[in-house]
Amino acid sequence: MVKTVMNELNTKMARTIEVLKEELNTIRAGKANPKILDKISVEYYGVSTPLNQVASISVPEPRMIVIQPYDSSLISEIEKMIMVSDLGLNPSNDGKLIRLAIPMLTEERRKDLTKVAKKAGENSKIAIRNERRHAIDQLKKLHKDGDLTEDDIKKAEKDVQDAIDKQIKAIDEVIAAKEKDILAV
């Protein structure tokens, strides 16, 4: 029963770190990364559709993203959605393609982006701490039901805390790597 609680905890913590990495991929780091467009959706036949499903996105140069819609009638809609997003990019089109030039980040913008990354990391830590509380509550319920002895619950709580500490350290490493990426000129 303790094993089930630990497996569930580890699965949820691994998913939390995956979500953090996905969120960090959408933060611009000064070089072209098609993942920054993942949050953009366009209206296509009355349905909000992710950009990567209605266009091919490529990076032909380190500071350029090229978007080629499968349906050329979407160009103005894609341009509009990029401009209203918080990416701070100005699209240019030639009737067939949309080009996004990725400008160099200013020092101030880099610092702002590191704050965003740290906030995402802090939110992930909070989620993991909530998972710890949930796992410990499950263990206490097992103890109350008579399925665990006092010694078993103490050992299980220590195992939970060790797993939490390991994941929080992993989050810190992910955030540190992203900060280094953002601050690299």
N, C-alpha and C positions, 0 to 999 in steps of 0.2 A: 504494500500500500504506500509506503514511503517512496518506493521507486517510482510509482505512478505519479505522485506529487512532484518529484524531482524531474521526471521526464517532461511533464506538462510545463513546469517552470522553465526548463532549458529551452523548450520549443518556443515559448512565448518570448523569452529574452532574445533568442536568435532572430526572431521576426522583428523585434524592436530595433535591433542593430541593422537589419536589412532596410527597414523603413528609414532609419537615420541616413544610411549611405545613399539611398535613393533621393532623399531630400537634399543632401549635400551636393549631389550631382547636378541639381538644378541651380546651384549658386555659381554665378559666373566667376571665373578665376583669371580672366585676362587673355585666355586663348580660346579659340573656337571649340565648342563642345556641343554637339547636337542635342544633348540631354537637357540643355537649358530651355529648349522649346517643348519639353514634355508636358508642361502645365497649360499649354495653349490649345484651345479647342476652337473650331470654326463651325458656323451654321452650314450644314450641307443637307439639302432636301428636308429642311425643317428639323433636323436632329443635330444636337451639339456633338461634334465628332473630333477626336484628338487629331492634331495636325499631322502626326506621323502616319495616320491612316488615309489621309487624302492627298499626301504629297511625299515625294522622295526628298530626303534631307541628306546633304553631303557636306564634307569639309575639304574643299580642294586646296586650300591654303591655311596656314596656321591661324590667320586672323580673318577668315571668311567662311560664312555658312551659306550654302546655296540651297534654296527650296524650290523644287520643281513640282507644282501641283499636277495631279493626274488629269484634272479638269481645269482648263485655263480660265474658266469663268470664276474660279475661286480666288484668283490673284488679289483682287481688291479686298475681299473679306479677310484673307490671310494677312495682308498688309495692315488692315485696320486693327485686327486682334493683336498683332505684334506691337503696334504703336500704343494701344491702351494697356498692354501688360506692363509690369514693373521692371522689365529688362533694361530699359533705357537704350534701346537700339532703334535706328532709323532704317527701315527697309527701302530698297530701291528695286524697281522692276523694269524689265525690258519687254513686257508683254507675254513672256513665256516662263521666265525665272524670276525669283526674288533673291536678291543678294543682301546679306547682312554683314556689314563690316564691323568687326569687333574692335572697338577702340581700346587703347591702353587705359588701364585703370589708374586713377589718381591715388595718391597716398591716402587721402581722406576716405575715398570710396573703398579702398582695400581694408582699412580699419573698420568701416561700417560692415563690410561683408564678413570679417572675422567675428564681429559681434553677433551677426545673424547665425553663423556657424556654431558659436558657443551657446547661443540660446537653443538651437536645435539639439545640441548635445545635452543641455540641461533638461530639456523636455524628455529626452530619452532616458536620462537617469531617473527622473520622476516616475516614468512608466515602469521602469525596472523595480524601483522601490515599492510601487504599488503591487507588482507581481510578488515581491517578497512577502508583503503583508498578507496577500491572498494565500500564498503557500503556507505560511505559518498558521493562518486561521484554519486551513484544511488539516494541518497536523494536530492542532489543538482539538479539533472536532474528533479526529481519530482517537486521540488520547481520552477524551471525554466518553467516547463510545466503548472504551476499554480495549481498543485494538493496539494501542501503543503503551509501553511502560514509561515511567518518568525518565529513565536513562535513554530509552529510544528517542523520545521527543527532544531531549537535550542534544543528542548526537545529530538528529535530523535538522534541528534548527541551526546547528553549527555548519552542517553541509549546505543548507540554504544560503547562509551568510557568506560562506566561501564562494559559492557559485555567483552570488550577487557581486561580491568584490571583484571577481575575475571579469565579469561583464562590464562593470563600471570602468575598470582599467582599460578594457578594449574600447569603450566609448571614448575615453580620454585620448587613446592612441589614434583613433579615427579622426577626431577633432583636430589633434595636433598636426596630422598629415594634411588635412584640408587647409588649416591656417598656413602651413608652410607653402602649399600650392597657391593660395591666394596672395601671400606676401612676396612670392617669387616674382621678380621683375623681368 
